[in-house]
């Protein structure tokens, strides 16, 4: 299971970005400030390796690494968010 939550400020506004996945092969979703913006079904390869989206008009992406993509990282405007 790869659930991850980031809190960051983008364009002067607090943003909460959540990545939720049911299990190693389960589906999941990506939410920004509680609004679902991406959803995927079950997959033998786990999480998608890359999810591109926007936050407050800025380009953002989640890159998943590790066994079956269980280590997600968030980048907003090209900068990694810890």
Helices and strands as residue ranges (DSSP letters): E 4-10, E 13-21, E 28-32, E 35-40, E 50-55, E 58-65, G 67-69, E 71-76, E 79-81
